[in-house]
């Protein structure tokens, strides 16, 4: 089964995933989940490295930022136990 891309190319995907993984890593650290934060940081770094190989084309729309707060996830949210 082919993955849906919703019209986004590799460059746009990397520009979206990198910051998203960084935000999720920040939330994981705030909830005292260091292993998850580490893995998410690895995703962020991989996306950043791949983005340098596949840079965004001039005029491409900027990726969405701060998705965590958009869906109600913030560092202030209580940790689930």
Secondary structure, DSSP 4 states (H G I P E B T S, - for coil): -PPP-TT--HHHHHHHHHHHHHHHHHHHHHTT-HHHHHHHHHHHHHHHHHHHHSPPPTTPPPPP--HHHHTT--TTSPPP-
